[in-house]
Amino acid sequence: ERLRVSAPSNAYDFGQMVNAVNATKDKAACADLLTLTEPKRLPVLLSNKLEGEILLVFIQSLEHYVAGKDPGLAYQHLFYLSKAERFKVVVALLSKNEKEEVQQLFDILSESQSDQYSLEDLESLKKVYEL
């Protein structure tokens, strides 16, 4: 059965939903959660809880469920994820395969058109993700 998620009202609620999504690796539910969550709230909602596993579930969810439908939203999430506490540490610890996964999402976004970002924006964000 698919996880039910709702728009998080605070960091605690968001953390509970992220933990559930992470435990089940339910990427569709994670995509729903990210779609319901305002990208600019991500750094506050994640607080200091960002981990590699969570970042990857977010990336995979954005790649498989969000980027094709709404590349602008996927970009916004990538942008605000990079502002989260612990982001630099988490990205530095990604394996080669995990980085390839992140690269695939950037590839999808660079092939898509959106008024939310330019190719220059994507290129500078890729550097932030150490790609």
Backbone as CSV, one residue per row, in Angstrom:
resi,resn,N_x,N_y,N_z,CA_x,CA_y,CA_z,C_x,C_y,C_z
1,GLU,0.854,-1.205,0.000,0.000,0.000,0.000,0.880,1.241,0.000
2,ARG,0.452,2.212,-0.788,1.232,3.424,-0.926,1.085,4.325,0.298
3,LEU,2.199,4.938,0.663,2.186,5.879,1.786,1.324,7.089,1.446
4,ARG,0.608,7.569,2.430,-0.142,8.822,2.242,0.660,9.947,2.873
5,VAL,0.853,11.005,2.101,1.575,12.153,2.642,0.698,13.392,2.511
6,SER,1.000,14.375,3.330,0.259,15.638,3.261,1.264,16.777,3.359
7,ALA,0.811,17.973,3.072,1.710,19.125,3.158,2.185,19.261,4.601
8,PRO,3.488,19.287,4.824,4.007,19.365,6.190,3.772,20.740,6.806
9,SER,3.318,20.747,8.064,3.088,22.039,8.715,4.331,22.504,9.473
10,ASN,5.219,21.559,9.808,6.434,21.948,10.531,7.550,20.922,10.282
11,ALA,8.723,21.205,10.816,9.888,20.345,10.590,9.661,18.945,11.157
12,TYR,8.952,18.855,12.279,8.700,17.541,12.880,7.855,16.676,11.942
13,ASP,6.734,17.237,11.460,5.855,16.505,10.524,6.627,16.080,9.284
14,PHE,7.397,17.015,8.747,8.169,16.733,7.543,9.158,15.604,7.812
15,GLY,9.838,15.681,8.944,10.807,14.648,9.319,10.174,13.276,9.426
16,GLN,8.965,13.220,10.019,8.250,11.941,10.158,7.930,11.359,8.778
17,MET,7.446,12.219,7.873,7.094,11.752,6.525,8.342,11.345,5.748
18,VAL,9.423,12.102,5.894,10.679,11.769,5.215,11.203,10.422,5.728
19,ASN,11.134,10.200,7.027,11.584,8.923,7.598,10.758,7.756,7.062
20,ALA,9.446,7.940,6.949,8.565,6.889,6.431,8.890,6.593,4.965
21,VAL,9.058,7.659,4.187,9.393,7.527,2.770,10.753,6.833,2.613
22,ASN,11.705,7.219,3.439,13.048,6.661,3.376,13.044,5.187,3.777
23,ALA,12.266,4.844,4.799,12.205,3.460,5.282,11.617,2.536,4.220
24,THR,10.619,3.019,3.491,9.934,2.187,2.498,10.500,2.381,1.087
25,LYS,11.353,3.393,0.924,11.897,3.756,-0.396,10.758,3.995,-1.393
26,ASP,9.659,4.558,-0.900,8.486,4.837,-1.732,8.710,6.163,-2.467
27,LYS,9.259,6.048,-3.671,9.628,7.257,-4.419,8.406,8.036,-4.920
28,ALA,7.319,7.314,-5.176,6.095,8.000,-5.607,5.545,8.859,-4.470
29,ALA,5.537,8.305,-3.265,5.066,9.069,-2.097,6.013,10.233,-1.824
30,CYS,7.303,9.997,-1.996,8.277,11.071,-1.794,8.036,12.195,-2.806
31,ALA,7.751,11.824,-4.047,7.455,12.829,-5.075,6.216,13.630,-4.685
32,ASP,5.197,12.938,-4.136,3.990,13.635,-3.666,4.364,14.630,-2.570
33,LEU,5.187,14.170,-1.628,5.606,15.026,-0.514,6.333,16.266,-1.041
34,LEU,7.253,16.062,-1.990,8.009,17.193,-2.540,7.101,18.129,-3.346
35,THR,6.109,17.557,-4.013,5.175,18.382,-4.789,4.308,19.237,-3.868
36,LEU,3.981,18.682,-2.689,3.150,19.409,-1.717,3.956,20.412,-0.880
37,THR,5.286,20.299,-0.941,6.147,21.133,-0.099,6.736,22.274,-0.922
38,GLU,6.560,23.473,-0.421,7.159,24.623,-1.102,8.679,24.492,-1.076
39,PRO,9.334,24.508,-2.254,10.791,24.306,-2.278,11.558,25.212,-1.312
40,LYS,11.160,26.471,-1.205,11.944,27.389,-0.362,11.835,27.061,1.128
41,ARG,10.876,26.191,1.494,10.754,25.768,2.898,11.674,24.591,3.234
42,LEU,12.243,23.945,2.204,13.062,22.751,2.442,14.174,22.929,3.475
43,PRO,15.005,23.971,3.364,16.096,24.088,4.355,15.586,24.132,5.795
44,VAL,14.472,24.820,6.028,13.910,24.926,7.378,13.290,23.593,7.799
45,LEU,12.539,22.972,6.876,11.876,21.705,7.205,12.876,20.583,7.439
46,LEU,13.962,20.575,6.679,14.984,19.536,6.862,15.790,19.767,8.121
47,SER,15.856,21.030,8.551,16.637,21.390,9.722,18.049,20.833,9.543
48,ASN,18.562,20.078,10.501,19.920,19.521,10.373,19.858,18.020,10.081
49,LYS,18.755,17.567,9.486,18.506,16.130,9.330,18.880,15.579,7.943
50,LEU,19.470,16.391,7.091,19.796,15.896,5.746,20.887,14.829,5.824
51,GLU,20.635,13.706,5.159,21.610,12.613,5.079,21.683,12.151,3.634
52,GLY,22.741,11.411,3.312,22.931,10.928,1.948,21.760,10.114,1.433
53,GLU,21.267,9.220,2.295,20.143,8.355,1.916,18.911,9.178,1.553
54,ILE,18.642,10.200,2.348,17.475,11.057,2.125,17.672,11.868,0.850
55,LEU,18.856,12.425,0.671,19.146,13.199,-0.544,18.899,12.325,-1.774
56,LEU,19.360,11.084,-1.740,19.196,10.200,-2.897,17.738,9.856,-3.171
57,VAL,16.953,9.610,-2.121,15.529,9.332,-2.329,14.865,10.561,-2.950
58,PHE,15.227,11.748,-2.494,14.690,12.983,-3.081,15.080,13.070,-4.560
59,ILE,16.357,12.843,-4.855,16.857,12.940,-6.238,16.125,11.942,-7.141
60,GLN,16.010,10.688,-6.679,15.344,9.657,-7.479,13.866,9.982,-7.683
61,SER,13.219,10.509,-6.664,11.807,10.879,-6.773,11.623,12.019,-7.763
62,LEU,12.500,13.009,-7.676,12.437,14.137,-8.612,12.698,13.647,-10.036
63,GLU,13.665,12.756,-10.167,14.038,12.246,-11.485,12.895,11.456,-12.119
64,HIS,12.287,10.546,-11.364,11.304,9.623,-11.930,9.875,10.146,-11.955
65,TYR,9.537,11.077,-11.076,8.140,11.491,-10.972,7.878,12.979,-11.188
66,VAL,8.889,13.825,-11.005,8.623,15.265,-11.039,9.217,15.943,-12.272
67,ALA,10.474,15.650,-12.589,11.196,16.372,-13.644,10.484,16.335,-15.001
68,GLY,9.901,15.194,-15.343,9.215,15.074,-16.633,7.973,15.940,-16.719
69,LYS,7.260,16.057,-15.600,6.010,16.818,-15.577,6.249,18.300,-15.303
70,ASP,7.150,18.566,-14.368,7.368,19.948,-13.925,8.857,20.189,-13.657
71,PRO,9.641,20.380,-14.732,11.080,20.568,-14.539,11.406,21.780,-13.663
72,GLY,10.579,22.806,-13.726,10.808,24.001,-12.909,10.745,23.674,-11.425
73,LEU,9.777,22.863,-11.037,9.637,22.465,-9.631,10.830,21.601,-9.207
74,ALA,11.241,20.687,-10.078,12.402,19.839,-9.770,13.643,20.715,-9.559
75,TYR,13.822,21.704,-10.434,14.967,22.613,-10.298,14.910,23.374,-8.969
76,GLN,13.727,23.901,-8.648,13.571,24.662,-7.399,13.948,23.796,-6.184
77,HIS,13.510,22.535,-6.198,13.855,21.637,-5.088,15.363,21.402,-5.023
78,LEU,15.990,21.177,-6.168,17.449,20.989,-6.184,18.152,22.223,-5.636
79,PHE,17.667,23.386,-6.047,18.268,24.646,-5.624,18.163,24.808,-4.107
80,TYR,16.968,24.612,-3.563,16.787,24.827,-2.119,17.372,23.696,-1.278
81,LEU,17.435,22.479,-1.835,18.134,21.396,-1.124,19.584,21.795,-0.874
82,SER,20.173,22.490,-1.847,21.585,22.874,-1.724,21.801,23.924,-0.636
83,LYS,20.722,24.511,-0.132,20.817,25.513,0.937,20.628,24.879,2.320
84,ALA,20.312,23.581,2.327,20.045,22.909,3.600,21.331,22.720,4.397
85,GLU,21.162,22.726,5.709,22.275,22.436,6.613,22.813,21.048,6.275
86,ARG,24.111,20.853,6.358,24.776,19.574,6.115,24.869,19.210,4.639
87,PHE,24.322,20.045,3.727,24.334,19.697,2.310,25.744,19.430,1.785
88,LYS,26.680,20.336,2.091,28.042,20.197,1.572,28.699,18.895,2.040
89,VAL,28.468,18.541,3.290,29.014,17.298,3.851,28.408,16.090,3.129
90,VAL,27.084,16.103,2.973,26.382,14.989,2.343,26.846,14.798,0.898
91,VAL,26.953,15.891,0.146,27.380,15.802,-1.254,28.821,15.308,-1.353
92,ALA,29.660,15.768,-0.442,31.064,15.346,-0.456,31.199,13.840,-0.239
93,LEU,30.235,13.240,0.441,30.297,11.807,0.765,29.575,10.908,-0.248
94,LEU,28.980,11.493,-1.286,28.289,10.668,-2.281,29.291,9.823,-3.065
95,SER,28.907,8.595,-3.351,29.763,7.704,-4.146,29.674,8.102,-5.619
96,LYS,30.517,7.494,-6.428,30.518,7.758,-7.870,29.139,7.424,-8.471
97,ASN,28.580,6.273,-8.102,27.268,5.871,-8.621,26.167,6.836,-8.189
98,GLU,26.240,7.298,-6.957,25.239,8.237,-6.449,25.339,9.561,-7.195
99,LYS,26.568,9.992,-7.472,26.748,11.233,-8.242,26.193,11.086,-9.655
100,GLU,26.339,9.882,-10.231,25.785,9.631,-11.573,24.272,9.779,-11.561
101,GLU,23.656,9.344,-10.473,22.205,9.476,-10.319,21.797,10.957,-10.312
102,VAL,22.560,11.763,-9.584,22.292,13.205,-9.533,22.490,13.805,-10.932
103,GLN,23.538,13.362,-11.620,23.829,13.850,-12.975,22.664,13.549,-13.926
104,GLN,22.063,12.368,-13.786,20.927,11.997,-14.650,19.777,12.988,-14.496
105,LEU,19.522,13.403,-13.271,18.453,14.380,-13.040,18.802,15.706,-13.717
106,PHE,20.050,16.134,-13.586,20.475,17.370,-14.258,20.355,17.232,-15.779
107,ASP,20.650,16.036,-16.313,20.528,15.807,-17.760,19.077,15.987,-18.211
108,ILE,18.145,15.421,-17.443,16.717,15.565,-17.772,16.341,17.045,-17.770
109,LEU,16.802,17.772,-16.743,16.460,19.197,-16.642,17.071,20.009,-17.776
110,SER,18.275,19.636,-18.222,18.897,20.429,-19.291,18.228,20.158,-20.637
111,GLU,17.537,19.015,-20.762,16.802,18.716,-21.997,15.395,19.312,-21.961
112,SER,14.962,19.794,-20.807,13.609,20.338,-20.656,13.644,21.856,-20.723
113,GLN,12.523,22.414,-21.059,12.384,23.870,-21.082,11.591,24.307,-19.853
114,SER,12.041,25.376,-19.224,11.279,25.926,-18.109,11.626,27.400,-17.958
115,ASP,10.641,28.173,-17.549,10.932,29.594,-17.299,11.504,29.774,-15.894
116,GLN,11.637,28.669,-15.149,12.167,28.724,-13.784,13.693,28.754,-13.749
117,TYR,14.333,28.345,-14.842,15.799,28.297,-14.844,16.338,28.382,-16.268
118,SER,17.577,28.833,-16.370,18.286,28.860,-17.653,19.348,27.762,-17.611
119,LEU,19.973,27.485,-18.745,21.060,26.501,-18.761,22.224,26.973,-17.898
120,GLU,22.427,28.295,-17.828,23.485,28.847,-16.961,23.175,28.553,-15.494
121,ASP,21.900,28.715,-15.114,21.488,28.399,-13.742,21.803,26.937,-13.429
122,LEU,21.457,26.063,-14.379,21.712,24.625,-14.185,23.195,24.348,-14.027
123,GLU,23.995,24.967,-14.892,25.440,24.748,-14.834,26.020,25.179,-13.485
124,SER,25.582,26.341,-12.988,26.132,26.790,-11.699,25.637,25.908,-10.549
125,LEU,24.400,25.394,-10.653,23.895,24.500,-9.607,24.626,23.148,-9.644
126,LYS,24.983,22.704,-10.834,25.740,21.442,-10.957,27.059,21.543,-10.187
127,LYS,27.694,22.700,-10.236,28.965,22.895,-9.509,28.731,22.759,-7.999
128,VAL,27.602,23.269,-7.530,27.248,23.184,-6.113,27.100,21.709,-5.700
129,TYR,26.587,20.895,-6.649,26.433,19.457,-6.394,27.715,18.684,-6.729
130,GLU,28.782,19.423,-6.980,30.110,18.850,-7.263,30.106,17.900,-8.454
131,LEU,29.377,18.286,-9.512,29.338,17.463,-10.732,30.204,18.063,-11.817
